[in-house]
Amino acid sequence: MNFDFDFDFDPTLLAFNRDLTSLVCDLRTDSANPYCPNLGPGQGTMPLELISDNFTVDQTGLTIAEDATGRPSVSISYAAAAPITLRERNFLALAFDLLKPMPPGSTVTYSPTLLADASLSTTAFHCLDENDVNLDKCESNHPSMSLRLNAAPAPVPGPLAVAGLPVMLHASRRLRRRVRRAGR
């Protein structure tokens, strides 16, 4: 089994990290430490989980090509050394550096359709047999074509806002008096 996967991403929010992008679960080679993060299928909105596990990157059989013009577009191809059977689970961990901090409570929305304001969008995905013929049985029960990172709103410090209100009222009375005096 081989695959080709192309995607675009929001360069104001994400920077692709090719060196940490890795095969996971069934596609990892026997020489790499086993690694299969337990992440649910992506559809709907759920808490943002950042994987910071310390694992060995395995790119055996991967070809990663970033757009030569600098466009935020990446093509990844995989060629298996031997025939394999995949189960419905994650097989590729894309690595990105966040360019804007995501506060606690942030979420990610996975969509089976292309979102207009997506942080990452699939532009092509094809599974191929050993002869580079498209496989019809390369489908997911939980397909996601795009995802959007949703930053949680910054908390508003309540006590400061309430405590500042009397000071603002007092200051505004003094300003009104000064303006009236100046106008006389």
Buried (B, 14 or more C-beta within 10 A) or exposed (E): BBBBBBBBBBEEBBEBEBEBBBBBBBBBEEEBEEBBEEEEBBBBEEEBEEEEEEBEBBBBBBEBEEEEEEEBBBBBBBBBEEEEEBEEBBBBBBBBEEEEEBEEEBBBBBBEEEBEEBBBBBBEBBBBEEEEEEEEEBEEEEBBBBBBBBBEEEEEEEEEEEEEEEEEEEEEEEEEEEEEEEEE
